[in-house]
């Protein structure tokens, strides 16, 4: 049987015997009424636990719209025009609006990337800026001691509107909601303090109510208001199939419930081999981002199994501290011990990969140099077919395989 998975802006094709396939983890069948921009407009017309956006903003106010950076699949160029229209309905001017691209700990954008993200018309008519970790206002500390350090234009705005896409997050439970503020437009020190809670047992994908990372994030409302959100859920073709708007917690929770019905996949048996992809560009630009699909795949593989991670990693590892930690470790176990002794942002993803390596081998199909991949405690391959052939040699010709073509979004749940 022939199959393909996203790899950068292309695909990786490979073949296997159907008798080996245990399952292909794709979204569940759910009722979808409107899609794309029509669904965005519907959500704006029907906000959850909130007045309409046009009833919240006022002329002359400083309004910031915070949206995702280039490493996220959030279709800002499709969503922003409708959000802006709602603001203009209130009599506001485009001069009242600033669009902030939330970098978190990621690199700045090029001007072309900004134009691509927000769309030509908005780029040419509304101020669009990257967040800057060196330009912030300190607003206080959460009960967990996380500093609420927020990018100055966001902190000093009269109204804050947060955009984002909702998918599973390996320790914050889900993306979206207030994550546009923290980590989106926060300082490295603040992000590090919040993310240090990832070592707690309840900090895991699909958990909200008792998740210490998520609860800490949302407690920033004591210091800064999130006046309105618009979050979307995407299908595997990166099309909008659900939008939620309104209150930053209630609307977000509604989006998470939809995501669970769509992407939480029950499995009756774990596989010897899991082949997983982030779905291609932009989610597999670097290993720092592709790690999310890897983390989800660990729930589907047997102890001692093999995960084949299909990720271009065209831009390398994607984060300096992450790169340093991966390069400095003599054994993958060193990373786990190091994060327990001293939590450092960037190092947390290195430790997360090490935790997967405790459970399974990782074969990495990427554009990285093979010798470099070996220093990351993974086995390098330039195509999936070679990786799968080697996995079958090691696990046997009767080995069972699970396919995860949209691994960053698909959360396997094993019913033991």
C-alpha positions in Angstrom: 0.0 0.0 0.0 1.3 3.5 -0.9 1.0 6.4 1.6 2.3 9.9 2.0 2.9 12.3 4.8 3.6 16.1 4.9 7.3 17.0 4.9 8.1 20.7 4.6 6.2 22.0 1.6 6.3 18.6 -0.1 5.4 15.0 1.0 7.3 11.9 1.8 5.9 8.8 0.0 6.4 5.2 1.2 4.9 1.7 1.0 4.0 -1.0 3.4 2.0 -4.3 3.6 -1.5 -3.6 4.8 -1.3 -6.6 7.2 1.1 -4.5 9.4 -1.3 -1.6 9.8 -2.9 -1.3 13.2 -4.5 2.0 12.5 -4.4 5.4 10.9 -5.1 8.1 13.4 -7.1 10.8 11.6 -9.8 13.1 13.0 -13.1 11.6 14.1 -16.2 12.3 12.1 -17.9 15.3 13.7 -20.8 17.5 12.5 -19.4 20.6 10.8 -21.8 23.2 9.5 -19.9 26.2 8.3 -16.2 26.3 7.5 -13.5 28.9 6.7 -14.4 32.6 6.9 -18.1 32.0 7.2 -17.5 30.1 10.4 -15.4 33.0 11.7 -18.2 35.4 10.9 -20.7 33.1 12.7 -18.5 33.0 15.8 -18.1 36.8 15.9 -21.9 37.2 15.6 -22.5 34.7 18.4 -19.8 35.3 21.1 -19.7 33.1 24.2 -20.2 34.7 27.6 -19.4 38.1 26.1 -20.9 41.1 24.2 -20.0 41.4 20.5 -16.6 42.8 19.9 -18.2 45.9 18.3 -19.9 46.5 21.6 -16.6 46.2 23.6 -14.2 48.6 21.8 -14.7 52.4 21.6 -13.4 55.0 19.2 -10.1 56.5 20.3 -9.0 53.5 22.4 -5.7 51.8 21.8 -6.6 48.4 20.6 -4.2 45.5 20.1 -4.9 42.3 18.3 -2.4 39.6 19.2 -2.0 36.7 16.8 0.4 33.9 16.2 3.9 33.9 14.6 5.1 32.0 11.6 5.7 28.7 13.5 1.9 28.3 14.0 -0.7 27.3 11.5 -3.1 30.0 12.6 -4.7 31.4 9.4 -4.4 35.1 10.6 -4.9 36.5 7.1 -8.3 34.9 6.9 -9.4 35.8 10.4 -8.0 39.3 10.8 -10.2 41.1 8.2 -13.4 40.0 10.0 -12.0 41.0 13.4 -11.0 44.4 12.1 -14.4 44.9 10.5 -16.1 44.3 13.9 -13.8 46.9 15.4 -14.6 49.4 12.7 -18.3 48.8 13.2 -17.9 50.5 16.6 -16.6 53.7 14.9 -13.0 53.0 15.6 -10.3 53.9 13.1 -7.6 51.6 11.7 -5.2 54.1 13.3 -6.5 52.9 16.7 -5.4 49.3 16.0 -2.0 47.6 16.3 -1.5 44.0 15.3 1.1 42.2 17.5 2.7 39.0 16.2 3.4 37.0 19.3 6.9 35.6 19.1 7.2 34.0 22.6 10.8 32.8 22.6 11.0 32.5 18.8 13.0 34.5 16.2 11.7 37.8 14.7 9.9 37.8 11.4 11.1 39.2 8.1 8.9 41.8 6.5 7.7 39.3 3.9 6.7 36.9 6.6 4.7 39.6 8.3 3.0 40.3 5.0 2.2 36.6 4.5 0.8 36.2 8.0 -1.6 39.1 8.1 -2.4 39.5 4.4 -1.5 42.3 1.9 -4.4 44.7 2.7 -4.0 44.6 6.5 -0.2 44.8 6.2 -0.5 48.0 4.1 -3.2 49.7 6.2 -2.7 48.7 9.9 0.4 48.8 12.0 1.9 45.3 12.4 4.7 44.6 14.8 6.6 41.7 16.4 6.6 41.4 20.2 9.9 42.2 21.9 11.0 40.5 25.1 13.2 43.5 26.0 10.3 46.0 25.9 7.9 45.0 28.7 5.9 46.2 31.7 6.1 44.2 34.9 2.6 43.9 36.3 3.1 41.6 39.3 3.6 37.9 40.1 1.1 35.0 40.0 0.6 32.8 43.1 3.1 30.4 41.7 5.7 33.3 41.4 5.4 33.7 37.6 6.2 37.3 36.7 3.6 38.9 34.6 5.9 40.7 32.2 4.0 41.8 29.1 5.2 43.5 25.9 4.6 47.3 26.5 2.2 48.0 23.6 0.0 45.1 24.8 0.3 46.1 28.5 -0.6 49.7 27.8 -3.5 49.0 25.4 -7.0 49.9 26.4 -8.4 46.7 24.8 -6.7 43.3 24.1 -8.0 40.8 21.6 -6.3 37.4 21.4 -6.4 35.2 18.3 -5.0 31.7 18.0 -5.7 28.1 17.0 -6.6 25.4 19.5 -4.7 22.1 19.4 -3.2 19.8 22.0 -0.2 21.1 23.9 2.0 18.5 25.6 2.1 20.3 29.0 -0.3 23.2 28.9 -3.1 20.9 27.9 -4.2 22.9 24.9 -3.0 25.9 22.9 -5.1 28.9 22.4 -6.9 31.2 24.8 -4.6 33.3 27.1 -1.5 31.7 25.6 -1.5 34.6 23.2 -0.4 36.7 26.2 1.7 34.1 28.0 3.9 32.9 26.5 3.0 34.9 23.3 4.0 38.4 24.3 5.8 37.7 27.6 9.5 37.7 28.6 11.8 34.7 28.6 12.0 34.9 32.4 8.2 34.8 32.7 7.8 32.0 30.2 10.5 30.0 32.0 8.8 30.4 35.4 5.4 29.3 34.0 6.8 26.4 32.0 8.8 25.1 35.0 5.4 23.6 36.2 5.6 21.1 33.2 7.4 18.6 35.5 4.2 18.1 37.5 2.1 15.0 36.7 -1.1 16.9 35.7 0.8 19.1 33.2 -0.1 17.0 30.2 -1.9 17.1 26.8 -5.7 17.1 27.0 -5.9 18.2 30.7 -7.3 21.6 31.7 -9.0 21.6 35.0 -6.1 20.4 37.1 -3.3 21.4 34.9 -0.9 23.7 36.9 0.6 25.3 33.7 -2.8 26.3 32.3 -4.1 27.4 35.7 -1.1 29.6 36.2 -1.5 31.1 32.7 -5.1 32.0 33.3 -4.4 33.6 36.6 -2.8 36.5 34.8 -6.4 37.9 34.5 -5.7 39.4 38.0 -3.1 41.7 36.5 -4.2 42.3 32.8 -7.5 41.9 31.0 -8.1 39.8 27.9 -11.1 41.5 26.5 -12.0 39.1 23.7 -10.7 36.0 22.0 -11.2 34.4 18.7 -9.8 30.9 18.4 -10.1 28.4 15.6 -9.8 24.6 15.2 -8.2 23.5 11.9 -8.6 20.2 10.0 -5.6 18.3 8.6 -5.8 20.5 5.5 -5.4 23.6 7.7 -8.9 24.7 7.0 -11.1 26.3 9.7 -13.8 23.9 10.8 -14.7 25.6 14.1 -14.4 29.1 15.5 -15.1 30.3 19.0 -15.3 33.9 20.1 -15.9 35.8 23.3 -14.8 35.3 26.9 -11.1 34.2 27.1 -11.9 31.1 29.3 -15.5 30.1 28.3 -15.0 30.4 24.6 -11.7 28.6 24.8 -13.2 25.7 26.7 -15.9 25.4 24.0 -13.2 25.2 21.4 -11.3 22.5 23.5 -14.5 20.4 23.7 -14.9 20.5 20.0 -11.2 19.6 19.6 -11.6 16.6 21.8 -14.5 15.3 19.8 -12.5 15.8 16.6 -8.9 14.9 17.5 -8.9 12.7 20.6 -8.5 9.2 19.2 -9.2 6.1 21.2 -6.8 3.1 20.5 -7.3 -0.4 21.7 -3.7 -1.5 21.2 -0.3 0.2 21.0 2.0 -0.3 18.0 5.6 -1.6 17.6 6.2 1.3 15.1 4.5 4.7 14.9 5.1 6.9 11.9 4.3 10.5 12.7 4.3 13.8 10.9 3.5 17.4 12.0 1.7 17.7 8.6 4.4 19.7 6.9 5.1 23.4 6.7 5.2 25.5 8.9 4.8 23.1 11.8 8.0 21.2 10.9 10.3 24.1 10.2 12.5 23.0 13.1 12.8 20.3 15.7 11.7 22.6 18.5 8.2 22.7 16.9 8.1 19.1 15.5 8.7 17.8 19.1 4.9 18.3 19.7 4.0 15.6 17.2 6.7 13.4 18.7 5.3 13.8 22.2 1.7 12.9 21.1 3.0 9.8 19.3 4.5 8.4 22.5 1.0 7.6 23.6 0.6 5.2 20.7 3.9 3.2 20.8 4.7 0.2 22.9 7.6 0.4 25.4 10.7 -0.5 23.4 9.1 0.4 20.1 10.2 2.8 17.3 8.8 6.2 16.5 9.6 7.5 13.0 9.4 11.2 13.1 8.9 12.8 9.7 9.9 16.5 10.0 11.9 18.6 7.5 13.6 20.7 10.2 14.8 22.9 7.4 15.7 25.6 9.9 17.6 23.2 12.2 16.7 22.9 15.9 15.0 26.2 16.1 16.1 27.5 19.5 19.5 28.2 21.0 19.1 26.8 24.5 17.4 23.7 23.1 20.3 23.3 20.7 22.9 23.8 23.5 21.2 21.3 25.8 21.0 18.6 23.1 24.6 19.1 22.1 26.0 19.2 25.7 24.3 16.0 26.9 26.5 12.8 26.8 23.4 10.6 27.3 19.7 11.4 26.8 19.1 10.6 30.5 21.3 13.6 31.4 18.7 15.9 30.0 16.0 14.6 32.3 18.2 15.0 35.4 19.2 18.4 34.3 15.7 19.8 33.9 14.7 18.4 37.4 17.7 20.3 38.9 17.4 23.5 37.0 14.4 24.3 34.7 15.5 26.4 31.7 13.3 27.4 28.8 14.4 25.6 25.7 16.0 22.9 27.8 12.5 21.8 28.6 12.0 20.5 25.0 15.3 18.7 25.1 14.1 16.9 28.3 10.8 16.1 26.7 12.5 14.4 23.9 14.7 12.5 26.4 11.5 11.3 28.1 10.3 9.9 24.8 13.6 8.2 24.3 13.2 6.4 27.6 10.2 4.7 26.0 11.1 4.2 22.4 13.8 4.7 19.7 13.4 7.7 17.5 14.2 7.5 13.8 14.3 11.0 12.4 13.5 11.6 8.7 14.7 15.2 8.1 16.9 17.5 6.2 19.5 17.7 9.0 23.0 16.3 8.6 23.1 12.6 9.6 26.0 13.0 12.0 24.3 15.9 13.7 21.1 13.8 14.2 23.2 11.1 15.9 24.3 13.6 18.5 20.6 14.2 19.3 20.3 10.5 20.3 18.2 9.8 17.2 18.9 7.6 14.1 19.0 9.7 10.9 17.2 8.9 7.6 16.6 11.0 4.5 13.3 9.2 3.6 10.5 7.3 5.3 10.9 4.2 3.3 14.4 3.5 4.5 13.4 4.3 8.1 10.4 1.9 7.9 12.5 -0.8 6.3 15.0 -0.6 9.1 12.3 -0.5 11.7 10.8 -3.7 10.3 14.2 -5.4 10.4 14.4 -4.5 14.1 10.8 -5.2 15.1 10.1 -8.1 12.7 8.0 -8.3 9.5 4.8 -8.8 11.5 5.3 -5.6 13.5 2.2 -3.5 13.9 2.3 0.1 12.7 0.2 3.1 13.6 0.2 6.1 11.2 -0.2 9.7 12.5 -0.2 12.1 9.6 -1.3 15.1 11.7 0.6 14.2 14.9 0.7 17.6 16.4 -3.1 17.7 16.5 -4.0 14.0 17.1 -3.9 12.7 20.7 -4.1 8.9 21.0 -5.8 7.7 24.2 -5.1 4.1 25.1 -7.9 2.2 26.6 -6.2 -0.5 28.7 
